[in-house]
Amino acid sequence: MIEKLTGTRETVFHLENLQVRLHINREYEDYPMHWHTDTEIIMPVENTYSAVVNKEKYILNPGDIIIIPSGEIHELYAPPTGRRFILQCDNSLLNGLNGIDSISSGFYPCICIKSEDSTSYQKQLVDIMNKVAEEYINRPPLYEASINALLTSFFVIVGRNCINLDRQNKNLIKKKQHQYIDKFLHICQYINDHCTENLTIDKLATLAGFSKYHFSRLFYNFSGVTYYDYLIKRRILFAESLLADPNLSVVEIAMRSGFNSLSTFNRNFRTIKNCTPTEYRSMHCSMQNLEFPQAESPKKSAL
């Protein structure tokens, strides 16, 4: 299934004019530690399938769905027989969804939706995956637009039900607290846009119009993490993009990303990514040089 693997980086090739690649996978083949820029959705149809993400193993039964976000290192293990949908979605489709940025950190390290839960949204997601496969296989007129529309619905359902908007605390379902959702989406977007700045809880609480204590409790109920953990994750995501530039030192990246010391940056980066910034740069970014080697300088002609 992996067409091109350079080190640990998989290059995903999409069909023309389509932002997804669907594999109806039957191979009795394991896929070693790898990553890609696409978001990956895996759903077993027949027999089990296993994924290891962030050192945690997930055993998937038919109807289970796991969503592995861009850049997350993972491994896949297949049983001797079986069938599963493995869909790889270009991030340009996700990035085009308004509001997705506010909940994108909730995708990491992955989202696993179990069929045994038998929730209405789990059944909806399975139905969407089956419809995507049908469109992808049969290619009726406008199948590209249909698949994009189906995946938009898929991620809307995931965002509303699987990333802490509803599952984290049942109290959020109460009518009184629904009015806070738009407010905290705005707060999350504000953190995303200003994560490299000195964002104190006092400033964010004032922006939201709550006391510091009330803000902390409501933010945790809404996002499933403390405001500080959310802020650190956004800073690390920002730092990842800077690590692609070999001209920037790790110290400079730490400062630009909002960390006041290299040791704090290194500690938080290792906690979230399970490697140091230097190791991440070597593992994720040096692959670019192998895929796109620089042309040799023309040799000087002899005088």
Secondary structure as GFF3:
##gff-version 3
##sequence-region A 1 303
A	DSSP	beta_strand	5	6	.	.	.	ID=ss1
A	DSSP	beta_strand	9	10	.	.	.	ID=ss2
A	DSSP	beta_strand	20	25	.	.	.	ID=ss3
A	DSSP	beta_strand	31	34	.	.	.	ID=ss4
A	DSSP	beta_strand	39	46	.	.	.	ID=ss5
A	DSSP	beta_strand	49	53	.	.	.	ID=ss6
A	DSSP	beta_strand	56	60	.	.	.	ID=ss7
A	DSSP	beta_strand	65	68	.	.	.	ID=ss8
A	DSSP	beta_strand	74	77	.	.	.	ID=ss9
A	DSSP	beta_strand	83	89	.	.	.	ID=ss10
A	DSSP	alpha_helix	91	95	.	.	.	ID=ss11
A	DSSP	three_ten_helix	100	102	.	.	.	ID=ss12
A	DSSP	three_ten_helix	104	107	.	.	.	ID=ss13
A	DSSP	beta_strand	111	113	.	.	.	ID=ss14
A	DSSP	three_ten_helix	115	117	.	.	.	ID=ss15
A	DSSP	alpha_helix	120	138	.	.	.	ID=ss16
A	DSSP	alpha_helix	143	161	.	.	.	ID=ss17
A	DSSP	three_ten_helix	170	173	.	.	.	ID=ss18
A	DSSP	alpha_helix	175	178	.	.	.	ID=ss19
A	DSSP	alpha_helix	180	194	.	.	.	ID=ss20
A	DSSP	alpha_helix	201	208	.	.	.	ID=ss21
A	DSSP	alpha_helix	212	223	.	.	.	ID=ss22
A	DSSP	alpha_helix	227	242	.	.	.	ID=ss23
A	DSSP	alpha_helix	250	256	.	.	.	ID=ss24
A	DSSP	alpha_helix	262	273	.	.	.	ID=ss25
A	DSSP	alpha_helix	277	280	.	.	.	ID=ss26
A	DSSP	pi_helix	281	285	.	.	.	ID=ss27
A	DSSP	alpha_helix	287	291	.	.	.	ID=ss28
###
